[in-house]
Amino acid sequence: MKNDGLSVPQGAALTLGAVLGTGVISLPALAASEAGPASLVAWLALIVLSVPLAATFAALGARHPDGGGVATYARLAFNQHVATMVGWAFYLTIGVGAPVAAGFGGAYVADAFGGGRGMSLAATAAIIVLVTAMNWFGIKVSGGVQLAIAGAIAVLLAVAVVVALPHAELERLTPFVPHGWGSVGTAAAMLVWAFAGWEILSSLSADYRDPARDIRRATFLALGVVTVLYLGIAFATVASLDSTSGAAPLADLLVLGFGEPARPVTAVVAVLLTVGAINAYFAGGSRLGASLAREGALPRFLADRQSAIPRRSLLAICAVALGSLAVIWVAGASTDALLLMASGTFSLLYVVGAAAALRLLPRGTGSWWAAVCSMVAALVLLGLTGAHLLGPVICGGAGLVWSLVRSRRASSRPARELAQTLEPVREAVCPDGSVA
């Protein structure tokens, strides 16, 4: 047990920040415009799917606490090649996807201050640097800050729901399925982004004070809060707002209760949600990179063996994130492709994690059956992802090449060492260079 490790509230806050994320800013309105009141079915279905996923990753983290997270489970259940592929896909996606998440907050900041694309990109870069600085001082500091952020987010979202409920009208729930039941599946595909995050808690498992006891408590505390807040925001959006309302339902809900002066508060919510989400991924991702480096799946210098804080891995993630943002700025491109790549990576990780759990968890136990349900849920999410798996597959393929080359060098090393050892003997026996 580590006295300076993560407490249950801090762990729950990091998990909450990763899962709650930036999707709650705009996705409720987007899902409602796609499926109408039936979008509530999509929200409920994904919450139900989250229960076995959360239980599976909590059980794996409690039994195998390690910074490698899903990559560690893949190595234990399968082999090092699979672990390296998964690790590369996830590690690179964290850096590439950070500008997408930070961009949500950056856009709201620019809107609140009347700035343009330049201000949005500057705010996005500032958020990435801020989160890097938070994690530079260790998990205790970033976990404490995350606890404060999660509390503020929960209060702000709860207030938005409470002030909107008096304006709810049940008539808005009819017709319940205006666009057919197929639209519910489309809405669910949109909402996958809002439910990613359970996989990152496994990379933080080794940092808990008592992993075997605290991980499950923190996970299900976060799951309870996510369920209440997501369903509350989704219902308030459908029952209180017009179908023609904008893509920022939080602002619209707050305006219902407090008037137009409350609209800038949405920028605060957006920044807090963004910082919370990226903080959780930078904390877990830096540990994933260090763990992969220790196993030889990434360059050794990223292991940062002289420090308990994986600062080199953290800086590598920050550099990839800022580099990706610079490319977006220079090219004038959209972040949509990066968002879809990140969603593909999450779906792939859930499949690999569930498959590993079926091998590593005791067969027939509640955790094992949760893994069975997780596999079904993960395959459904993978099907929704479709062609967007190309990005993580390319990253994983690069990891496989690295792993195979490293294995070949490792296998040839004993022969070279043996030849070097015998060379003096050969020269002594055959000084003229002839073969004895």
C-alpha positions in Angstrom: 0.0 0.0 0.0 1.4 3.4 -1.0 0.5 6.4 1.2 1.4 8.8 -1.6 -0.6 7.0 -4.3 -4.0 7.8 -5.7 -7.0 7.8 -3.3 -10.4 6.5 -4.3 -11.8 10.0 -4.9 -8.8 11.0 -6.9 -8.9 7.8 -9.0 -12.7 8.3 -9.5 -12.0 11.9 -10.6 -9.4 10.9 -13.2 -11.7 8.2 -14.5 -14.6 10.6 -14.6 -12.6 13.2 -16.5 -11.5 10.6 -19.1 -15.0 9.2 -19.6 -17.1 12.3 -19.2 -14.8 14.2 -21.5 -15.7 16.8 -24.1 -18.5 14.9 -25.7 -21.1 16.2 -23.3 -20.6 19.7 -24.6 -22.2 19.1 -28.0 -23.2 15.4 -28.4 -26.6 15.6 -26.6 -27.9 18.0 -29.2 -26.3 16.3 -32.1 -27.8 12.9 -31.1 -31.2 14.5 -30.5 -31.2 16.1 -34.0 -30.3 12.7 -35.5 -32.8 10.4 -33.6 -35.1 12.8 -31.8 -36.4 11.7 -28.3 -35.3 8.1 -29.2 -31.7 9.4 -28.8 -32.3 8.7 -25.1 -32.4 5.0 -26.0 -28.9 5.3 -27.5 -27.6 7.0 -24.4 -29.1 4.3 -22.1 -27.8 1.5 -24.3 -24.2 2.9 -24.2 -24.4 3.3 -20.4 -25.5 -0.3 -20.1 -22.6 -1.4 -22.4 -20.2 0.7 -20.2 -21.0 -1.4 -17.1 -19.3 -4.6 -18.2 -16.5 -2.6 -19.9 -15.8 -0.7 -16.6 -16.0 -3.9 -14.6 -13.6 -5.7 -16.9 -10.9 -3.1 -16.9 -11.3 -2.6 -13.1 -10.8 -6.3 -12.5 -7.7 -6.4 -14.8 -6.2 -3.4 -13.1 -6.8 -4.9 -9.6 -5.2 -8.2 -10.5 -2.4 -6.9 -12.7 -1.5 -3.3 -11.7 1.0 -1.9 -14.2 1.5 1.3 -16.1 1.3 -0.6 -19.4 -2.5 -1.1 -19.0 -4.0 -2.8 -22.0 -0.6 -3.5 -23.5 0.4 -5.3 -20.4 -2.7 -7.4 -20.5 -2.1 -8.3 -24.2 1.5 -9.4 -23.3 0.3 -11.6 -20.4 -2.5 -13.1 -22.4 -0.9 -13.4 -25.8 2.7 -12.3 -26.6 5.0 -9.3 -26.8 4.2 -8.7 -30.5 0.5 -8.1 -29.8 1.4 -5.9 -26.8 3.7 -3.8 -28.8 1.1 -3.3 -31.6 -1.6 -2.3 -29.1 0.8 -0.1 -27.2 1.9 1.8 -30.2 -1.6 2.4 -31.5 -2.8 3.7 -28.1 0.3 5.7 -27.3 0.5 7.5 -30.6 -3.3 8.1 -30.6 -3.1 10.0 -27.3 -0.7 12.6 -28.7 -2.5 12.8 -32.1 -5.9 13.0 -30.5 -5.1 15.6 -27.9 -5.6 18.6 -30.3 -9.1 17.2 -31.0 -10.1 17.2 -27.3 -8.3 20.4 -26.5 -9.9 22.0 -29.6 -13.3 21.7 -28.0 -12.3 24.0 -25.2 -10.3 26.2 -27.5 -13.3 26.9 -29.7 -15.4 27.9 -26.8 -12.7 30.2 -25.5 -12.5 31.9 -28.9 -16.3 32.2 -29.1 -16.5 33.7 -25.6 -13.9 36.4 -26.4 -14.9 37.0 -30.0 -11.7 35.6 -31.3 -11.1 33.7 -34.5 -9.3 30.5 -35.5 -6.0 31.9 -34.3 -7.3 32.4 -30.8 -8.9 28.9 -30.8 -5.6 27.3 -31.8 -3.7 29.3 -29.2 -6.1 28.3 -26.5 -5.8 24.7 -27.7 -2.0 24.8 -27.4 -2.2 26.5 -24.0 -4.5 23.6 -22.7 -2.0 21.0 -23.9 0.9 22.8 -22.2 -1.1 23.3 -19.0 -2.0 19.6 -18.7 1.7 18.7 -19.4 2.8 21.0 -16.6 0.2 19.4 -14.2 1.6 15.9 -14.8 5.2 17.1 -14.6 4.9 17.2 -10.8 3.5 13.7 -10.5 0.2 11.8 -10.1 -0.4 13.2 -6.7 -0.6 16.8 -8.0 -2.5 16.0 -11.2 -4.9 13.8 -9.2 -5.6 16.5 -6.7 -6.2 19.1 -9.4 -8.4 16.5 -11.2 -10.5 16.1 -8.1 -11.2 19.8 -8.0 -12.0 19.9 -11.7 -14.3 16.9 -11.5 -16.2 18.4 -8.6 -16.7 21.7 -10.4 -17.8 19.9 -13.6 -20.3 17.7 -11.7 -21.8 20.8 -10.0 -22.1 22.8 -13.2 -23.7 20.0 -15.1 -26.1 19.3 -12.3 -27.1 23.0 -12.1 -27.7 23.0 -15.9 -30.1 20.0 -15.5 -31.9 21.4 -12.5 -32.5 24.8 -13.9 -33.8 23.3 -17.2 -36.2 20.7 -15.7 -38.9 23.3 -14.9 -39.0 24.1 -18.6 -39.3 20.4 -19.6 -42.4 19.5 -21.6 -43.4 15.9 -22.1 -45.0 16.8 -25.4 -41.5 17.2 -26.8 -41.0 13.5 -26.4 -43.6 12.7 -29.1 -43.2 11.4 -31.7 -40.6 9.4 -29.9 -39.0 7.9 -33.0 -39.4 10.6 -35.7 -36.7 9.2 -38.0 -37.1 5.5 -37.5 -35.2 3.1 -35.2 -32.3 3.0 -37.6 -31.5 6.6 -36.5 -30.9 5.3 -33.0 -27.9 3.2 -34.2 -26.5 6.3 -36.0 -26.9 8.3 -32.8 -25.2 5.6 -30.9 -22.2 5.7 -33.3 -21.9 9.4 -32.6 -21.9 8.8 -28.9 -19.0 6.3 -28.8 -16.7 9.3 -28.3 -18.6 10.2 -25.1 -18.1 6.8 -23.6 -14.4 6.2 -24.3 -12.1 6.4 -21.3 -12.5 3.2 -19.3 -9.4 1.8 -20.9 -7.1 4.5 -19.6 -7.8 3.8 -16.0 -5.8 0.5 -16.4 -2.6 2.5 -17.1 -3.1 4.3 -13.7 -3.7 1.0 -11.8 -0.2 0.8 -10.4 -0.5 4.3 -8.9 -3.3 3.5 -6.5 -2.6 3.2 -2.8 -4.2 -0.2 -2.8 -5.0 -1.3 -6.3 -6.8 -4.6 -5.4 -9.2 -2.7 -3.2 -9.5 0.9 -4.6 -9.7 0.4 -8.4 -13.1 -1.2 -8.3 -14.4 1.5 -5.8 -13.1 4.4 -7.9 -14.4 2.9 -11.2 -18.0 2.3 -10.0 -18.1 5.7 -8.2 -17.2 7.3 -11.6 -19.7 5.1 -13.4 -22.5 6.2 -11.1 -21.7 9.9 -11.6 -21.4 9.5 -15.4 -24.8 7.7 -15.6 -26.6 10.4 -13.6 -25.0 13.4 -15.5 -25.2 11.9 -19.0 -28.9 10.9 -18.7 -29.8 14.1 -17.0 -28.2 16.3 -19.7 -29.6 14.1 -22.5 -33.2 14.2 -21.0 -33.0 17.9 -20.3 -31.8 18.6 -23.9 -34.6 16.6 -25.5 -37.4 17.7 -23.1 -36.5 21.4 -22.7 -34.9 22.6 -25.9 -36.3 22.9 -29.5 -35.0 20.5 -32.1 -33.6 23.5 -33.9 -31.4 24.6 -30.9 -27.7 24.9 -31.5 -24.9 22.3 -31.0 -24.0 23.7 -27.5 -26.9 22.4 -25.3 -25.1 23.3 -22.0 -25.2 27.0 -22.9 -28.9 26.7 -23.9 -29.8 24.9 -20.7 -28.1 27.5 -18.5 -29.8 30.3 -20.5 -33.2 28.8 -19.7 -32.6 29.2 -16.0 -30.4 32.3 -15.8 -30.8 34.2 -19.1 -28.2 35.2 -21.7 -25.6 36.4 -19.2 -25.1 32.7 -18.3 -23.9 31.7 -21.7 -20.2 32.5 -21.2 -20.2 30.0 -18.3 -20.3 27.4 -21.0 -16.7 28.3 -21.9 -15.7 27.6 -18.4 -17.4 24.2 -18.5 -15.8 23.4 -21.8 -12.3 24.3 -20.6 -12.7 22.3 -17.4 -14.1 19.2 -19.3 -11.2 19.5 -21.8 -8.5 19.8 -19.1 -10.0 17.0 -17.2 -10.1 14.6 -20.1 -6.6 15.4 -21.4 -5.2 15.2 -17.9 -6.4 11.7 -17.4 -5.0 10.6 -20.8 -1.6 12.3 -20.3 -1.3 10.8 -16.9 -2.1 7.3 -18.1 -0.4 7.7 -21.5 2.9 8.8 -20.0 3.0 5.7 -17.8 2.1 3.5 -20.8 5.0 4.9 -22.8 7.5 4.4 -19.9 6.2 0.8 -19.4 6.5 0.0 -23.1 10.1 1.4 -23.1 11.1 -0.8 -20.1 9.8 -3.8 -22.1 11.8 -2.7 -25.2 8.6 -1.9 -27.2 9.7 1.8 -27.4 13.1 3.5 -27.4 14.8 2.8 -24.0 15.3 6.5 -23.1 11.5 6.9 -22.7 11.7 4.6 -19.6 13.1 7.4 -17.5 14.4 4.9 -14.9 16.0 7.6 -12.7 12.6 9.2 -11.9 9.3 7.9 -10.5 7.5 10.4 -12.7 7.6 9.4 -16.5 8.6 12.9 -17.7 10.3 11.8 -20.9 7.3 9.9 -22.0 5.1 12.8 -21.0 7.2 15.2 -23.1 7.0 12.9 -26.1 3.2 12.9 -25.9 3.2 16.7 -25.6 5.6 17.0 -28.6 3.4 14.8 -30.8 0.3 16.8 -29.7 1.8 20.2 -30.4 3.3 18.9 -33.7 -0.2 17.6 -34.8 -1.7 20.9 -33.9 1.0 22.7 -35.9 0.2 20.6 -39.0 -3.5 21.3 -38.5 -2.7 25.1 -38.3 -0.4 25.1 -41.4 -2.7 23.0 -43.5 -5.9 24.7 -42.4 -7.3 21.2 -41.9 -10.2 19.9 -39.8 -9.7 17.7 -36.7 -12.6 15.4 -37.8 -10.2 12.7 -39.2 -8.2 12.7 -36.0 -11.3 12.3 -33.9 -12.5 9.3 -35.9 -9.0 7.8 -35.7 -9.2 8.1 -31.9 -12.6 6.5 -31.8 -11.2 3.6 -33.9 -8.4 3.1 -31.4 -10.7 3.0 -28.5 -12.9 0.4 -30.1 -9.8 -1.7 -30.9 -8.5 -1.4 -27.4 -11.8 -2.6 -25.9 -11.7 -5.7 -28.1 -8.1 -6.6 -27.2 -8.7 -5.8 -23.5 -11.8 -8.0 -23.4 -10.0 -10.8 -25.2 -7.1 -10.6 -22.7 -9.6 -10.6 -19.8 -11.2 -13.9 -21.0 -7.7 -15.5 -20.7 -6.5 -13.7 -17.5 -9.6 -13.6 -15.3 -10.8 -16.7 -13.4 -13.3 -18.5 -15.6 -16.8 -18.6 -14.4 -16.5 -15.7 -12.0 -18.5 -12.5 -12.2 -15.5 -10.6 -13.6 -15.1 -13.3 -16.3 -18.8 -13.0 -17.3 -18.4 -9.2 -17.4 -15.5 -9.8 -19.9 -17.8 -12.0 -22.1 -20.3 -9.1 -22.1 -17.5 -6.7 -22.8 -16.4 -8.7 -25.8 -19.9 -8.5 -27.3 -20.1 -4.8 -26.6 -16.6 -4.1 -28.0 -17.4 -6.0 -31.2 -20.5 -3.9 -31.6 -18.5 -0.7 -31.2 -15.8 -2.0 -33.6 -18.5 -2.6 -36.2 -19.7 1.0 -35.7 -16.1 2.3 -36.2 -15.7 0.7 -39.7 -13.1 2.2 -42.0 -11.8 4.5 -39.3 -9.8 1.6 -37.9 -7.2 2.3 -40.6 -5.3 4.9 -38.5 -4.7 2.6 -35.4 -4.0 -0.4 -37.7 -1.2 1.6 -39.4 0.2 2.6 -36.0 -0.1 -1.0 -34.7 1.6 -2.2 -37.9 4.5 0.1 -37.2 4.7 -1.3 -33.7 4.8 -4.9 -35.1 7.7 -4.0 -37.4 9.6 -2.6 -34.5 8.9 -5.7 -32.4 9.9 -8.1 -35.1 13.2 -6.3 -35.9 14.0 -6.1 -32.2 13.3 -9.8 -31.7 15.5 -10.7 -34.7 18.3 -8.6 -33.3 17.9 -10.2 -29.8 17.9 -13.7 -31.3 21.1 -13.0 -33.3 22.9 -11.4 -30.3 23.9 -14.7 -28.6 25.5 -16.0 -31.8 27.5 -12.8 -32.2 28.6 -12.9 -28.5 29.7 -16.5 -28.9 31.7 -15.7 -32.0 33.4 -12.8 -30.2 34.2 -15.1 -27.2 35.8 -17.8 -29.4 37.7 -15.4 -31.6 40.8 -15.2 -29.2 40.8 -19.0 -29.0 40.7 -19.4 -32.8 43.6 -16.9 -33.2 45.7 -18.7 -30.6 45.1 -22.2 -32.2 45.5 -20.9 -35.8 47.7 -17.8 -35.7 48.2 -17.9 -39.4 44.4 -17.4 -40.0 43.9 -21.0 -41.3 40.9 -23.0 -40.3 41.8 -25.7 -37.8 
